[in-house]
Amino acid sequence: MNQRYKLIIGALLLCFGCGQPTTEDAHAHEDAHDHAPANEEEVHLVQQQMDVMDIQLGKFQSLNLSTTVKSNGQLELPPQNKASLSTVMGGRVKAIQVLEGDYVSKGQTLALIEHPNFVELQEQYMTAKSKLVFLEQDYERKKTLHADSISAAKTFQQAEAGYRSALANVNGLKAKLQLLNINLEKVEQGEFLSAIPVRSPINGYVRLVEVNIGKYVQPEQEMFEIVDNEHIHIDLRVYEKDMGKVKHGQKVIFSLPNNPDSVFQGSIFAVGKAFEQEPKAVSVHAEIENKTGGLLPGMYVDARIVTNEQQVQALPNDAIVNDGGLNYIFVLKPRSVQDHAHEDGATHDNEFVFRKIEVNLGATDIGFTEVVPAYNLPDHVQIVTKGAFYLLAEMKKGQGGHGHHH
């Protein structure tokens, strides 16, 4: 029994020996804590947390936020780049060959209009043209006789008057047929059109189709609207107090209310010379540089006119958090610094360490804010540009464990 007790006591002593750190181990443990102290200004995340929180990293952007004039307006086209189509003579719609949104070329047929009067007009033209040929021959013959003093002056004058009248009648009918887009060569060959084409006068897109097959359209009634968006521009209203700051050539940054994340740029090409009275404002016209993203006439825009080219350091608003009345951003600690903090040989390749940095804020506009850190940061520093709020929440949640999460 004594031997058994000795074995048990020996085993217990061995176990206690295993659980007690050696002097060397204790020093190593203290060193690790010296290099990685409990820091309430840091938060540690693994890749999975980064993905779930949708944390995005980026850098400072150089933007002009503080020296701009705020304005609003809408997208417009010059008068020569939009067209309302109608027919010169009334008729019934026989066919429609386009849909809203279709691209059309200048001269392309959009619809066919039919009416008995169209055939009648072509017949009148052919009759008048035949009569003109006869009267022209008679006029030329009497002109020659008159020159030889064989024919009386009165007879010659009558022939001349008849010829001039017939010529005017033919030219008038020809002009009408041309207005109706009827091919005169075919008419003169006996090919009469019963339906006339309505053709586009410009290249562009069909914005409106206001007729249907079988509908009777009156002369000058709008049938189609064509717009050439290639020359779309912004019409802005600038109020009296800001007029002295705005001039030709200044940059314009604008966004669409239904898509504020898309930022477009342009430049002022014309400033109005007259005030609108209610409210007192001047029209400012700006050309658009990047005409992508479905810009259409009539869309409203929020714009900033850049009156000074001085740039500031800025970050998206989602990069900035407020804590205890102060503003902060989060920066990623370089991997080499993180590795140095773990000299126990453990691998932390999947871990990201973020430090909370106090900042002062400047002007805010178009989703960005001017940021001035409390101390200089390296140029290459990676900053949390989206999801800073989640990092702050994670830090507060973990402050009981010194903000360090495994």
VENUR-V41670 format. One record per residue. N is the residue number from 1. PSI is psi as a letter, one per 40 degrees, with the letter a starting at -180 (NA if undefined). D_CENTER is the distance of its C-alpha to the mean C-alpha in Angstrom with 1 decimal. Layout:
n & psi & d_center
N & PSI & D_CENTER
N & PSI & D_CENTER
This chain:
n & psi & d_center
1 & d & 92.5
2 & d & 92.4
3 & d & 90.8
4 & d & 88.1
5 & d & 87.3
6 & d & 87.1
7 & d & 84.4
8 & d & 82.3
9 & d & 82.5
10 & d & 81.6
11 & d & 78.5
12 & d & 77.4
13 & d & 77.8
14 & d & 75.8
15 & d & 72.9
16 & d & 72.9
17 & d & 72.9
18 & d & 69.8
19 & e & 67.9
20 & h & 68.8
21 & i & 66.7
22 & i & 68.5
23 & d & 68.5
24 & d & 66.3
25 & d & 63.8
26 & d & 63.6
27 & d & 62.8
28 & d & 60.0
29 & d & 58.5
30 & d & 58.8
31 & d & 57.1
32 & d & 54.1
33 & d & 53.7
34 & d & 54.1
35 & d & 51.2
36 & g & 49.0
37 & i & 50.0
38 & h & 48.8
39 & h & 45.7
40 & e & 44.0
41 & e & 41.0
42 & i & 40.1
43 & h & 38.8
44 & h & 39.4
45 & i & 37.3
46 & i & 37.7
47 & d & 35.0
48 & d & 35.2
49 & d & 34.5
50 & d & 31.5
51 & d & 30.1
52 & d & 31.0
53 & e & 29.5
54 & f & 26.3
55 & h & 27.1
56 & i & 24.6
57 & i & 25.7
58 & a & 24.0
59 & i & 24.7
60 & i & 24.2
61 & i & 21.1
62 & h & 21.6
63 & i & 19.4
64 & h & 20.0
65 & d & 20.3
66 & d & 23.5
67 & g & 23.2
68 & i & 20.2
69 & h & 20.2
70 & i & 18.4
71 & i & 16.9
72 & i & 15.0
73 & a & 14.1
74 & i & 12.0
75 & h & 10.1
76 & i & 13.0
77 & i & 14.7
78 & i & 17.9
79 & d & 21.0
80 & e & 21.8
81 & e & 18.6
82 & i & 19.3
83 & h & 22.6
84 & h & 24.7
85 & h & 27.4
86 & i & 30.9
87 & i & 34.4
88 & d & 37.1
89 & i & 39.8
90 & i & 39.8
91 & i & 40.1
92 & h & 39.4
93 & h & 36.3
94 & d & 37.8
95 & i & 34.8
96 & h & 31.0
97 & e & 29.4
98 & i & 25.7
99 & i & 23.5
100 & h & 20.3
101 & e & 17.3
102 & i & 19.6
103 & h & 19.0
104 & i & 22.0
105 & i & 23.7
106 & h & 25.6
107 & e & 29.0
108 & h & 28.2
109 & h & 30.3
110 & d & 28.4
111 & i & 31.6
112 & h & 35.4
113 & h & 37.4
114 & i & 41.2
115 & i & 44.1
116 & d & 47.7
117 & d & 47.3
118 & d & 45.1
119 & d & 48.1
120 & d & 50.5
121 & d & 48.5
122 & d & 48.7
123 & d & 52.5
124 & d & 53.0
125 & d & 51.3
126 & d & 53.6
127 & d & 56.7
128 & d & 55.8
129 & d & 55.2
130 & d & 58.6
131 & d & 60.3
132 & d & 58.7
133 & d & 60.1
134 & d & 63.6
135 & d & 63.4
136 & d & 62.0
137 & d & 65.1
138 & d & 67.4
139 & d & 65.9
140 & d & 66.2
141 & d & 69.8
142 & d & 70.9
143 & d & 69.2
144 & d & 71.4
145 & d & 74.5
146 & d & 73.8
147 & d & 73.5
148 & e & 76.9
149 & f & 78.2
150 & d & 79.3
151 & i & 76.9
152 & i & 77.0
153 & d & 74.1
154 & d & 73.5
155 & d & 73.0
156 & d & 70.5
157 & d & 68.5
158 & d & 68.4
159 & d & 67.1
160 & d & 64.5
161 & d & 63.3
162 & d & 63.0
163 & d & 61.0
164 & d & 58.6
165 & d & 58.1
166 & d & 57.4
167 & d & 55.0
168 & d & 53.0
169 & d & 53.0
170 & d & 51.8
171 & d & 49.0
172 & d & 47.9
173 & d & 47.8
174 & d & 46.0
175 & d & 43.2
176 & d & 42.9
177 & d & 42.7
178 & d & 40.0
179 & d & 38.0
180 & e & 38.4
181 & f & 37.1
182 & h & 40.6
183 & h & 41.8
184 & d & 44.9
185 & d & 46.4
186 & d & 46.5
187 & d & 48.0
188 & e & 50.7
189 & e & 51.5
190 & e & 52.1
191 & h & 48.9
192 & h & 47.8
193 & h & 44.4
194 & e & 44.6
195 & h & 40.8
196 & i & 38.5
197 & i & 35.0
198 & h & 31.9
199 & i & 29.7
200 & h & 26.2
201 & e & 26.5
202 & i & 23.1
203 & i & 20.8
204 & a & 17.8
205 & i & 17.0
206 & h & 19.3
207 & d & 17.7
208 & h & 21.1
209 & h & 24.5
210 & f & 27.1
211 & i & 30.3
212 & i & 32.2
213 & h & 35.2
214 & e & 38.4
215 & h & 36.9
216 & h & 38.6
217 & h & 36.3
218 & i & 37.7
219 & h & 37.2
220 & e & 34.0
221 & h & 32.6
222 & h & 28.8
223 & d & 28.4
224 & i & 24.9
225 & h & 21.7
226 & h & 19.9
227 & h & 16.5
228 & g & 15.5
229 & e & 11.7
230 & d & 12.5
231 & f & 13.3
232 & i & 10.7
233 & i & 10.9
234 & h & 11.2
235 & h & 14.6
236 & i & 15.7
237 & h & 19.2
238 & h & 21.2
239 & i & 24.5
240 & d & 27.8
241 & d & 28.5
242 & e & 25.5
243 & d & 26.0
244 & e & 28.2
245 & e & 25.6
246 & h & 22.9
247 & i & 23.3
248 & h & 22.0
249 & e & 20.2
250 & i & 19.0
251 & i & 15.8
252 & h & 13.1
253 & h & 11.1
254 & i & 8.9
255 & i & 7.4
256 & h & 7.3
257 & d & 11.0
258 & e & 10.8
259 & g & 8.7
260 & e & 10.1
261 & d & 10.2
262 & h & 6.7
263 & h & 7.3
264 & i & 5.9
265 & i & 9.1
266 & a & 10.9
267 & i & 14.6
268 & h & 16.8
269 & e & 18.6
270 & h & 20.6
271 & h & 22.3
272 & i & 24.1
273 & e & 27.9
274 & i & 28.8
275 & h & 28.4
276 & i & 27.5
277 & d & 30.3
278 & h & 29.0
279 & i & 27.5
280 & h & 28.2
281 & i & 25.0
282 & i & 23.8
283 & h & 20.7
284 & h & 18.6
285 & h & 16.3
286 & h & 13.8
287 & i & 12.4
288 & h & 9.0
289 & d & 9.8
290 & g & 7.1
291 & f & 5.7
292 & i & 4.9
293 & f & 4.1
294 & f & 5.7
295 & h & 4.9
296 & i & 8.6
297 & i & 11.3
298 & e & 12.7
299 & h & 10.0
300 & i & 11.2
301 & i & 9.8
302 & h & 11.9
303 & i & 12.4
304 & h & 15.0
305 & h & 16.7
306 & h & 18.5
307 & e & 22.1
308 & h & 23.8
309 & e & 22.9
310 & h & 25.1
311 & i & 23.7
312 & i & 24.7
313 & h & 25.0
314 & i & 22.6
315 & i & 22.1
316 & i & 19.9
317 & d & 21.7
318 & e & 22.8
319 & e & 24.9
320 & h & 27.2
321 & i & 30.1
322 & h & 32.7
323 & h & 36.3
324 & f & 39.3
325 & e & 37.5
326 & i & 36.3
327 & i & 32.9
328 & i & 32.6
329 & i & 30.6
330 & h & 31.8
331 & i & 32.4
332 & h & 33.7
333 & h & 37.3
334 & i & 37.8
335 & d & 39.6
336 & d & 42.6
337 & d & 43.2
338 & d & 42.9
339 & d & 45.4
340 & d & 47.8
341 & e & 47.9
342 & g & 49.3
343 & e & 52.5
344 & e & 54.2
345 & e & 52.9
346 & i & 50.5
347 & h & 47.2
348 & f & 43.9
349 & d & 41.3
350 & e & 39.5
351 & h & 39.4
352 & h & 36.8
353 & h & 38.0
354 & h & 35.8
355 & h & 37.1
356 & h & 36.0
357 & h & 35.5
358 & i & 35.6
359 & i & 33.0
360 & i & 32.5
361 & i & 29.1
362 & b & 27.5
363 & i & 24.5
364 & h & 21.8
365 & i & 18.2
366 & f & 14.6
367 & e & 16.5
368 & i & 18.7
369 & h & 22.3
370 & h & 24.6
371 & h & 27.4
372 & h & 30.9
373 & i & 33.2
374 & d & 36.8
375 & i & 37.9
376 & h & 36.4
377 & i & 34.7
378 & i & 34.7
379 & d & 31.7
380 & e & 31.4
381 & h & 31.6
382 & h & 29.5
383 & i & 28.1
384 & h & 27.2
385 & e & 23.5
386 & h & 23.4
387 & e & 26.4
388 & d & 28.6
389 & d & 29.7
390 & d & 31.2
391 & d & 33.0
392 & d & 34.5
393 & d & 35.7
394 & d & 37.2
395 & d & 38.9
396 & d & 40.5
397 & d & 41.6
398 & e & 43.3
399 & d & 44.9
400 & d & 48.2
401 & f & 48.1
402 & f & 46.8
403 & e & 43.2
404 & h & 44.1
405 & h & 43.2
406 & NA & 44.5
